[in-house]
Amino acid sequence: MTLYDLAACPYCRMVRDRLEALGIAYDLIAVPPRHAERTEVFRVSGQTYVPVLVDEGIVLDDEDKIIQYLDTTYGRRNG
């Protein structure tokens, strides 16, 4: 599982918190602050906004969708 993330992004923080609460291991890829420089996340998701989560070929690009997916797929253990 890979999370494309910007440290200062509160939406990314929500996803990181959920991943940690669920005890899910993930790779973190820090994206540049400037959208024009986010070539890797664009290649993966077709857009430059974060967070983006990639899980075995599934690509999600919205914190609410990501959190719902994590809860549904991996079960909400905390909260």
C-alpha positions in Angstrom: 0.0 0.0 0.0 1.3 3.4 -0.9 0.2 6.9 0.2 1.2 10.0 -1.7 1.3 12.6 0.9 2.2 16.2 1.7 3.3 16.6 5.4 1.5 20.0 5.8 -1.8 18.7 4.3 -4.5 18.2 7.0 -6.4 15.7 4.7 -3.3 13.6 4.3 -2.9 13.6 8.1 -6.4 12.2 8.4 -5.5 9.3 6.2 -2.2 8.7 7.9 -4.0 8.7 11.3 -6.5 6.1 10.0 -3.8 3.9 8.6 -2.0 4.0 11.9 -5.2 3.4 13.9 -5.9 0.4 11.8 -2.3 -0.9 12.1 -1.8 -0.9 8.4 1.8 -0.8 7.0 2.2 1.5 4.1 4.9 3.2 2.0 4.8 7.0 2.2 5.8 9.1 -0.8 6.2 12.7 -0.1 5.1 14.9 -3.0 6.4 18.4 -3.7 4.4 21.4 -2.4 4.0 22.8 -6.0 1.3 21.0 -8.1 3.4 21.5 -11.2 6.1 19.3 -9.7 3.9 16.4 -8.7 4.6 14.3 -11.8 4.6 10.9 -10.0 1.2 11.4 -8.3 -0.2 12.6 -11.6 1.2 9.6 -13.4 -0.5 7.3 -10.8 -3.8 9.1 -10.4 -4.3 11.5 -13.3 -4.4 14.5 -11.0 -2.1 16.4 -8.7 -4.0 16.6 -5.4 -3.2 14.6 -2.3 -3.8 12.4 -0.5 -3.7 9.5 -3.0 -3.7 5.9 -1.8 -2.8 3.0 -4.0 -3.6 -0.5 -2.8 -3.0 -3.4 -5.1 -4.1 -1.6 -8.2 -6.9 0.4 -6.6 -6.3 4.1 -6.7 -8.2 6.5 -4.5 -7.8 10.3 -4.5 -10.0 11.8 -1.8 -9.5 11.5 1.9 -13.2 10.6 2.6 -13.1 7.9 -0.1 -9.8 6.6 1.2 -11.0 6.4 4.8 -14.2 4.7 3.8 -12.2 2.2 1.7 -9.8 1.5 4.6 -12.6 1.0 7.1 -14.6 -1.2 4.7 -11.7 -3.3 3.5 -9.6 -3.6 6.6 -12.2 -3.1 9.3 -12.4 -0.2 11.7 -10.6 -1.4 14.9 -10.4 1.9 16.6 -13.1 4.6 16.6 
